[in-house]
């Protein structure tokens, strides 16, 4: 129904943003809300997921990110909420490479992705992905608590997060902190 929403970011949540468009605040679940700044205008490419119990908007920085999301949710057993942590790394190329090279270990390192689901992703999508990488922002913020909240929002447990927090450079932007933390968690 909605292809994109253009507006000002009203506020951030640990797994979503609220974008104000003509006085209406749309709650949009995104892979990494900290790539957005409150008070700035953005275009968020959206996907509306409707089922018997919910009507949810998912948002993406680029059309490529949205297209990869749509391909991933077409995989049996992989819903929108499970797909967001895959995209949180900001590495479309990394995900595509793992699928094309049948790298099950890479896919299994994401929350709630087991061997069976990783194999299903590869089976359904190998040879069907043709996208470009995603750009990232360079905003610098000191936000170690926000990092922990984002990782919890992505499905990681506190016992998994605590050991790696000290190894993440908190002088980086929150987006880069999340990427670094995810790399450490995926090792």
HURA-V11123 format. One record per residue. N is the residue number from 1. RES is the residue in one letter. SS is DSSP state (2 for helix, 1 for strand, 0 for the rest). PHI is phi in radians with two decimals (none if undefined). D_CENTER is the distance of its C-alpha to the mean C-alpha in Angstrom with 1 decimal. Layout:
N_RES_SS_PHI_D_CENTER / N_RES_SS_PHI_D_CENTER
//
This chain:
1_X_0_none_21.1 / 2_X_0_-1.75_19.0 / 3_X_0_-1.57_17.9 / 4_X_1_-2.73_16.8 / 5_X_1_-2.22_17.7 / 6_X_1_-1.94_19.3 / 7_X_1_3.13_20.1 / 8_X_1_-1.72_20.0 / 9_X_1_-1.27_17.4 / 10_X_1_-1.36_19.6 / 11_X_1_-2.86_17.6 / 12_X_1_-1.88_14.3 / 13_X_0_-2.09_13.5 / 14_X_0_-1.25_11.5 / 15_X_0_-2.41_8.7 / 16_X_1_-2.73_10.0 / 17_X_1_-2.24_12.4 / 18_X_1_-1.96_15.8 / 19_X_1_-1.88_17.0 / 20_X_1_-1.58_20.8 / 21_X_1_-2.23_22.4 / 22_X_0_0.95_26.2 / 23_X_0_1.43_26.3 / 24_X_1_-1.96_23.8 / 25_X_1_-1.66_20.7 / 26_X_1_-1.66_17.8 / 27_X_1_-1.45_15.3 / 28_X_1_-2.18_11.9 / 29_X_1_-1.38_8.9 / 30_X_1_-2.27_5.8 / 31_X_0_-1.06_2.2 / 32_X_0_-2.51_5.2 / 33_X_2_-1.15_8.5 / 34_X_2_-1.44_10.7 / 35_X_2_-1.47_10.6 / 36_X_0_-1.81_12.8 / 37_X_0_-2.05_16.3 / 38_X_0_-1.07_18.4 / 39_X_0_1.49_21.3 / 40_X_0_-1.75_20.0 / 41_X_1_-1.48_19.9 / 42_X_1_-2.51_16.8 / 43_X_1_-1.87_16.3 / 44_X_1_-2.01_13.1 / 45_X_1_-1.35_13.1 / 46_X_1_-2.04_12.9 / 47_X_1_-2.31_13.3 / 48_X_1_-1.73_15.6 / 49_X_1_-1.84_15.7 / 50_X_1_-2.12_19.2 / 51_X_0_-2.45_21.0 / 52_X_0_-1.12_24.1 / 53_X_0_-1.99_22.6 / 54_X_0_-2.73_19.8 / 55_X_1_-2.30_18.8 / 56_X_1_-2.17_15.2 / 57_X_1_-1.79_13.4 / 58_X_1_-2.02_9.8 / 59_X_1_-2.24_9.2 / 60_X_1_-2.50_8.2 / 61_X_0_-1.26_10.0 / 62_X_0_-2.28_11.9 / 63_X_2_-1.16_13.7 / 64_X_2_-1.10_12.8 / 65_X_2_-1.08_9.1 / 66_X_2_-1.12_10.3 / 67_X_2_-1.11_13.0 / 68_X_2_-1.13_11.0 / 69_X_2_-1.00_9.1 / 70_X_2_-1.09_12.7 / 71_X_2_-1.13_14.2 / 72_X_2_-1.13_12.1 / 73_X_2_-1.27_12.9 / 74_X_0_-1.34_16.5 / 75_X_0_-1.29_16.8 / 76_X_0_-1.05_19.1 / 77_X_0_1.62_17.7 / 78_X_0_-2.06_13.9 / 79_X_0_-1.62_12.9 / 80_X_2_-1.03_10.1 / 81_X_2_-1.18_9.4 / 82_X_2_-1.38_9.5 / 83_X_2_-1.40_7.3 / 84_X_2_-0.96_4.0 / 85_X_2_-1.06_4.8 / 86_X_2_-1.10_5.9 / 87_X_2_-1.47_3.7 / 88_X_0_-1.10_3.0 / 89_X_0_-1.22_6.6 / 90_X_0_1.31_7.0 / 91_X_0_-1.94_9.6 / 92_X_2_-1.07_10.3 / 93_X_2_-1.06_13.7 / 94_X_2_-1.12_13.2 / 95_X_2_-1.16_11.8 / 96_X_2_-1.07_14.6 / 97_X_2_-1.09_17.0 / 98_X_2_-1.07_16.5 / 99_X_2_-1.20_17.1 / 100_X_2_-1.16_20.1 / 101_X_0_-1.60_21.6 / 102_X_0_1.01_21.1 / 103_X_0_-1.50_19.6 / 104_X_2_-1.12_19.2 / 105_X_2_-1.06_19.0 / 106_X_2_-1.08_15.8 / 107_X_2_-1.19_14.1 / 108_X_2_-1.20_15.9 / 109_X_0_-1.35_14.5 / 110_X_0_-1.46_11.2 / 111_X_0_-0.97_12.0 / 112_X_0_1.20_14.2 / 113_X_0_-1.83_14.5 / 114_X_0_-1.69_18.2 / 115_X_2_-1.10_20.5 / 116_X_2_-1.07_21.5 / 117_X_2_-1.21_18.0 / 118_X_2_-1.06_17.2 / 119_X_2_-1.13_20.6 / 120_X_2_-1.14_19.9 / 121_X_2_-1.03_16.8 / 122_X_2_-1.12_19.1 / 123_X_2_-1.03_22.0 / 124_X_2_-1.35_20.4 / 125_X_2_-2.00_18.5 / 126_X_0_-1.03_20.6 / 127_X_0_1.46_22.3 / 128_X_0_-2.02_20.5 / 129_X_0_-2.01_17.7 / 130_X_0_-2.46_18.7 / 131_X_0_-2.31_16.1 / 132_X_0_-1.87_16.1 / 133_X_0_-1.16_13.8 / 134_X_0_-1.81_11.6 / 135_X_0_-1.41_13.5 / 136_X_0_-2.23_12.6 / 137_X_0_-1.65_14.6 / 138_X_0_-2.03_17.4 / 139_X_0_-1.24_17.9 / 140_X_0_-1.80_19.5 / 141_X_0_-2.55_19.3 / 142_X_0_-1.69_20.6 / 143_X_0_-2.58_18.3 / 144_X_2_-1.19_18.4 / 145_X_2_-1.18_18.4 / 146_X_2_-1.08_15.2 / 147_X_2_-1.04_13.6 / 148_X_2_-1.07_15.0 / 149_X_2_-1.12_13.8 / 150_X_2_-1.10_10.1 / 151_X_2_-1.13_10.6 / 152_X_2_-1.14_12.7 / 153_X_2_-1.08_10.3 / 154_X_0_-1.47_8.0 / 155_X_0_1.85_11.4 / 156_X_0_-1.41_13.3 / 157_X_0_-1.63_16.9 / 158_X_2_-0.99_18.8 / 159_X_2_-1.15_21.2 / 160_X_2_-1.39_18.5 / 161_X_2_-1.36_17.1 / 162_X_2_-0.87_20.6 / 163_X_2_-1.10_22.0 / 164_X_2_-1.66_19.4 / 165_X_2_-1.00_19.2 / 166_X_0_-1.20_22.5 / 167_X_0_-1.57_21.5 / 168_X_0_-1.62_18.7 / 169_X_0_-1.29_20.3 / 170_X_0_-1.35_20.0 / 171_X_0_-1.46_21.5 / 172_X_0_-1.35_18.4 / 173_X_0_-1.12_15.9 / 174_X_2_-1.06_13.4 / 175_X_2_-1.09_10.7 / 176_X_2_-1.20_13.0 / 177_X_2_-1.08_13.7 / 178_X_2_-1.09_10.3 / 179_X_2_-1.05_10.4 / 180_X_2_-1.08_14.0 / 181_X_2_-1.09_13.5 / 182_X_2_-1.13_11.1 / 183_X_2_-1.08_13.8 / 184_X_2_-1.15_16.4 / 185_X_2_-1.21_15.1 / 186_X_2_-1.41_14.8 / 187_X_0_-1.35_18.5
//
